[in-house]
């Protein structure tokens, strides 16, 4: 019986997302404003750091040991729950701030009925992760130092496999309609495809990218795989290389932006950015600067597994 592998690099990247949420202003304000047990938050951080340290060893051993594979499944589920809870706290806090609740009443409004429930959930998920971590020693997992990786999977390309798109006709038709429609309020329209890993976002993007109607509609097409480490300079260079079909030797951001702007000016283009993780609004805006010079009807198709990223990049409201 085949054992389903849990990607160590993906899980590590997702843990980094949770750690970033713990450092968000909303969660920091929560700790200060309600005097939440700082030790509880630190316990969560310490547990996640300890888990990260043995992920590479677990990745290598999971195929020979079903217990380690099950341990990784349990860990992934617990990390997802932690992320959902922290996302809910951040969203709720941000919503209250947007309503301009006074500083004195802010936390009393936020933490009335939900306070005990959220804190209880936070305590439970910390305890669950600590319990899972205890098994690392029983399973014989050790810390194996590895070089930092910039991507948790093989970078995608625009080449599609028609056999993989079976059963997604409705989704494909809907995305094609958005890409081919010129009745947009903005010159460059960003359309996100959001969903969990493995649901076929990249396959769907590849299918529409290679559709005959798309090739006829757009003067220029470009594909760039972004993945978990967002480097705006590298992504811009990947777009330029996809546009020109040639390797780019420019190492200065200013010159890179100017060259890409020149290549896109007066053109109608479609750019696919596959597997975007960043929630950094400034970096995203910087990436968009040279992409504002085409004709009306330019489209950027973004695939992501994170709802916050989809909300940040989206210009189409469907």
N, C-alpha and C positions, 0 to 999 in steps of 0.2 A: 504493500500500500504506500503510495507516494505521500510524502510529508510536505505540507504547504509551507514555504519559506516565508519568514517575516524579515523584511529588509532592515539590517542593522543601521545602514546609513540613513534610510528614511526615518526610522524611529528616533535616531539621534537628532535629526533635523527637526522632528516634531517636538522633541523634548526642549530643544532650543527655543521653539515658539512659545512653549509654556513658561520657560524661564524669562523670556521677554515680557510676557504678560504680567508676571510677578513684579517686574520692574516698572510697569506702566504707572502713570500719574494717578489713575483712578484707584488702583490697588494700594499704592503708597498712601494716598489720602485716606483710604479705608482704614489702614493700619493706624495712622496718626489720629484720625478723627474719632474712631471708636475704641482706641486702645486695645485692638485685637492682639492676642498673645503673639508677640514678635517671634517667640521661640517656635510657634506653630509654623509660621511662614519659613523660618530658617530650616526647620526640620524637612519641609517639603523641598527646599532648594538642595539641602544636603543629600536627600534621598535620590533626587534626580541626577545630581552630579555623580553619586556612587554607582547608579545604574549605568550611566554613560560610560563609566570606566571599564565595565565588563562586557559591553555590547559587542565589541569586535570578537571576543572569545566565544560569546554565545552564537554569533553568526556562523562561525566556523564549525561549531559542534552540533548545531541544531539538526543537521541532516542525519547524523548518526545516533542522536539521542532524542527520542520523542518527548522526554520530560522537559528538556531545554526548549524544544519548540513550543510546548504548552506554556512554559514559563514566559516566553516571549509574547505569546498570545494574551496571557493574563496581564502582562505589563503594558502592552499596547492598549488594551481596553481601559486600564486604570489611567493611563496618560490622557486618553481621549476624554474621560470623565473630568479629569482635572482641568483640561483646556476648556471644556464646555462651561464648567462652573466659573472659572476666572473670566471667560468671555462674557458670561451673564452679568457678573459683578461690574465689569468695566462698562458694558452697555447700559446697565441700569444707572450707574453713577453718572455717565455722560449725559443720559437723557434728563436726569434731574438738574444737571448743570445747565443744560440748554433751556430749561424752563425758568432759569434765572432765580432759583430758590436762594434765599439769603444764606450767607455763610452760617449764621447761627442755627438756622432750621434745616440746613442741607442734610446732615446725617440723621437727624431725627425723622425727616420725611422718608429718607431712603431705608433706614433700618427701624421699621416698626414691626409689622407682621412678619416680614421676610428675614429679619435679623437672625433670629434663633435658628431658622431653617438653613440659611446659608452658612453660618458658622458651624453648625452641626455637620453639614455636608463637607465643609473644608476639613474638619477634624477627621471625618470618616475616610476621606480620600487619602489624607496623609497616613493614617493608620493602615489603610489598605496597601499603599505603596511600600511602607516600611515592612509590612508582613511579607510582601512579594520579594523585597530585597533580601530578607533573611535567608531565602532559599538559594541565593547565589553561592554561598559556601557549601551547602549540601550538594549542589550540582557541580561543584568543583570549578566554578567560573573564576577566571583571573583577569587582572588588568594587563592588557597587551597594548603597548604604545604603538600608535600608527601615525603616519603623516596626515596632516589635515587634507581632507578631500573637499573639492569645490562642488561636487555633484554626487548625489546618492544613486544615480543610475546612469546608464549609457545615454548620452544626449540624443534626442530625437532628431529626425530629419523630415523633410516635406514629402518624402516618398511614401505612398500609401499602399495598402494591401486590400483590394476590394472585398476579399472574402471575410475580412474582420468587421465589416460594417453591417452585417446581417442584423435585421430587427431594429435598426435605428433610422428608418426612412423618414418618420415624422420629424425627428430631431434635425436630421439633415435638411429637410425641406424648410423647416422654420429658420435655420441659420442661413441658408442660401437666400431666403427672402430678405432677411435683414442686411445681408452683404450686398445684394443687388439693388436694394431700394435707395433711391437718391433723395427721398423726401426727408432729409435730416435737418435738424436745426443747427447743427454744427458742421464745420468744414471737414474735420476728422472725427469719425465716430468710433468709439471703443466699445466692443461687444465682448462681455465675458462669458466663458463656459465654465461653470463651477460644479464641483462634485468631488467625492472621495477618490483616493487613488485606486486605479484599477477599473473604473467604471467606463472607460473608453473615451475620455475627453480628447486625448491626442489623436486617436484613430478618427474621431469625428472631424477634428480640425484638418487632418490630412485629406480626408475624403472631399470636403468642400473646397479646400485649397486647390485640388487637382481637377475640379469639375470644369467641364468645357465652358459653361456659361461664365464662370469666374475668369478663366483665361481670356475670354473675349471682352469682358467688362473692364478689366484693369490693365493699365499700361505696364505697371511694375508689380511684381510679387516678391515678397521676402519672408524667410522663415528663420527664427532664432529660438533656440532652446535656452531658457533662463535658469531654471532649477533653483535649489535652495539657497545658494550663495549669489546674491544680487550684486553684480559689478556693472554699474551703468556704462563705464567706458567699454568693457568687453562686449556687452550686449549691443551697444551702438556699432562697434566694429563688426560684429556678427551680422547685423542688419545690412551694413554697407557692403560687406563681402557677398551676401546673398543677392543684393541688388545688382552688383557689378559682375559677379561670377569670378572675381579675382581676389587673391590674397591682399590684405591691406597692411602696409608697413608704417602707417601713421601712428605716432606715439604721443601726440599732443591732442588733448581733448578739443581745444578750440579749432584746430585744423580738421579734426575728424567731423565735428558738427558742420563745419562749412562745406566739406566735401559731400556729406550726406544730403545736406540742404540743396546743394547744386544738382545732385542726381535726381532729387524728387520734385524740384520746382517745375510747376506746370504739368505734372504727371498725376494720373489717378492711380493710387496704389493700394494694395492689400498687404498688410504685414501681420504675420502670426507670431505671437510671443507665447511659447509653450512652457507650461509649468512655472508660473510666477508665484513666488512666496512673499516677496517684500511688502511690508506695510508702511514703508518710508515714503511719505507723500512728496517730500522734496526731491528725492532721487527719481521718483516716477516722473515728476514734472520736468526734471532735467533731461530725462530720456526723451520726452515728447517734443522738446524745443525744435530740433531739426525736422520734425515730422509734421510741421504746420504749414508747409509751403507747397503742397500739391493743389490740384484743382478740387472743386466740390465733389463730395462722395467718397473720400478716402476712408478706408476702414482698417482698424486694428482689432484683430481677434485674439483674445487673451484666454488661455486655459489656466485654471487655478483650483486648488482644493480648499481654499480658505475664503469664507464668505466676506470677511473684512476686506480682503484684497479685491474681490469682485465689486464691492460697494465703492471702494476708493477709485478704481479705474473706470468704472462704467459711466458712459455718457448716454447710451440708449436706455430708455425707461420702458420696459415691456411688461 
